[in-house]
Amino acid sequence: MTAIKITFQLEQDEDGYPPFAVEDVWASSTEVPAHFVVDNIPFFARQATLGDTVRVVESGGAFMFDGVVARSSNSLVRVILHDPTRVDEVRTELRNLGCSTEAFEGIAILAVNVPGSTSLASVRRYLFHLREHEVAGFEEPILRDSVPTSPERRD
């Protein structure tokens, strides 16, 4: 299997979030040319998540995201902590709930993978608890569960 970095174009809001115009995400080749499986949790991309099979086009030596071919059962959530000293605590609790996380160096943001086998409702209850207690805000770019969702948000 060949590993590549796929570049996702990001749309910034009026506040300049996300803080970058592109994000590179690792992916592994499949048997189908130009189809790759996303290998890590995106911090800012909203189009695909861990385990999704995506199509790429090559442009100027870079592999650019061109669409999702097959969705995994994973959901993608981002947690923006108001207190950076609580990153480890929140990561531990999310891990206990069945999630995997990646922390962004220098910014108190967690990229969270919620596997399809994990209770998305339990994870969301915890996230709403964090928000209610002003520990963190969160956004839900990709939810793949039958649980009703609130609008995507960033607090």
C-alpha positions, 0 to 999 in steps of 0.5 A: 500500500502506498501512503500519500497526503491528500490536500483538502481546500478549506473555506474560512469564515469571517473570523478567519477560522479555520486558520489555514486555507488547506489541510493535508491528510494521510491516506492509503492507496486502494486497488482502484486508481485515484481512490484512497482511504483516509488514515488520520482524523482531519482537524479542519476538513469537513468533506471526509473523515477517517476510514472514508474512501476518497477520490483525488486528482493530481494537480501540480504534484499534489493530490487534491481531494475530489470527492467521497467514494465510500463513507465509513461509519465514523463521525467527525467532531472537533472540540475547541477547549477554552482551557488548554490545560484540560486537553489530556483530561478531555482526551481521556474521557473521549477515549473512555467513551470509545473515541480516538483523538488527535491534538493540534500542537499549539492550539487547544483543538481536538480532532475526534473520531467517533466509530460507528460502534461507539454511542454517538449519543453518549459522546454528544451528551459529554460534549454538551456537558463541556459546553454547558460548563464553559470548558469547550465548544465543539463542532460536528462536521460529519455525523453518521448516526440516526441521532437528531443533530443540532446545527453545526457549531463552534463556540 
